Amino acid sequence: MEYNGGAVVAMVGKNCVAIACDKRLGVQAMTISTEFKKTFQVTPKTYIGLPGLATDVQTLAEKFRFKVNMYKLKEEREIEPRTLAHLVSSTLYERRWGPWFVEPVVAGLDKENRPFICSTDLIGCINFAKDFVVSGTTSNQLYGMCESLWEPDLEPEDLFETISQALMNAVDRDCLSGWGAEVTIITPDKIITRTLKSRQD
Amino acid sequence: MADRYSFSLTTFSPSGKLVQIEYALNAVNAGVTSIGIKATNGIVVATEKKAVSTLVDDSSLEKVAIICSNIGMVYSGMGPDYRVLVNKARKAAQAYKRIYMEEPPTAILVKEIASVMQEFTQSGGVRPFGVSLLIAGFDESGPMLYQVDPSGSYWPWKATAIGKNMVNAKTFLEKRYNEDIELEDAIHTAILTLKEGFEGQMTENSIEIGVITGIVATKDDGAVILPEFRKLTPSEVKDYLANIV
């Protein structure tokens, strides 16, 4: 899990959720890309973040895209974030004895526009949080930042500031993450994605 | 022995029909009548419990089956074939739940059962199922009633009948059904429709009724609670029978 590096964090706000990731791809100490984003849009109102071993990040992003597309065709509706969380969990547990080296984060709004976030470990144990979830090589630093900065019912613009500060300062204390960040705010009307310029080291 | 029957027994006739499926439908039409009616707030399915002799303990005979908490079904045709499909349906519902931690929507389960039934019309050494199913389920898009035939085709119905007396029963239903019917009326109508073709005395032990009714509720954390399918107890059936002169 510490081969490529990476960080993902998601937070709940007032009728909105935010998900953010860094953009570094490295091979241990050597940085080889600064455009490797780890968040992927799954439905118009749900995102999934996949930090961990880069090959598994790519493969699982494709696997989930496949499963969610099939779901949409069969059930003739978009998948709800809670259902997606269980789908992620069962997909990971299928490989219990040879796991995918990722620890996914799910963030989205359900059909009543209620915020939903959760994270799972690499074998599918779901953590349903009401405030924030963190994942990746920077998880310990992110826990510290989120615990101090997060407060309930933040408006989208304030949530953006909070999650950005939490991510930027956490990755500055992790040599395997950083090199830029991407923050996505999901509200009932629109999704805003912003790229942050951070310390390029 | 197995290698001699590895070809498919359902082969096309020159007119483009699969005669095995036609014969399977004959088996269905020889079975006792079953009714299904969709109301605005739920669905009722009903069937006769025809025992071969008075010595049979009909309290242990189950024709209306619960597949998962929000879906139930009933049949007309061959009982043993039905039992196999009930088991496959229950397993399919639980397999869905293992992946998504949710009950399957009715349409999804119906598609699964229908593809199982279709497989048996295109595989070697097997014959089609000799049953038609009425599947009643309540999911987030509301109550839905489906009929599945031995060929694997399925249709959604507002009200229908299958089995021996289906023609008369459907004519009866066409007259009495309206889109705004509520469940209580629907149960009443279902019993009357069964009575039309009933041989002998209709008691609470000679018919089986399953209902699903309620609303889709949401818990605080966003999880959805669906109405539950249940069978009416003999005493409840007795009350309904008493209301019919």
Contacts between the chains, C-beta under 8 A, distances in Angstrom:
chain1	res1	chain2	res2	distance
A	74	B	108	6.3
A	74	B	111	7.5
A	75	B	105	6.1
A	75	B	107	7.8
A	75	B	108	6.3
A	76	B	107	8.0
A	82	B	101	8.0
A	82	B	222	6.0
A	82	B	223	6.7
A	83	B	100	5.1
A	83	B	101	7.4
A	83	B	102	5.9
A	86	B	99	7.0
A	86	B	100	5.3
A	86	B	101	3.9
A	86	B	102	7.4
A	87	B	99	6.1
A	87	B	100	6.0
A	90	B	98	6.3
A	90	B	99	4.7
A	90	B	100	7.8
A	110	B	222	5.5
A	112	B	218	7.3
A	112	B	222	7.5
A	114	B	222	5.4
A	116	B	222	6.5
A	128	B	221	7.5
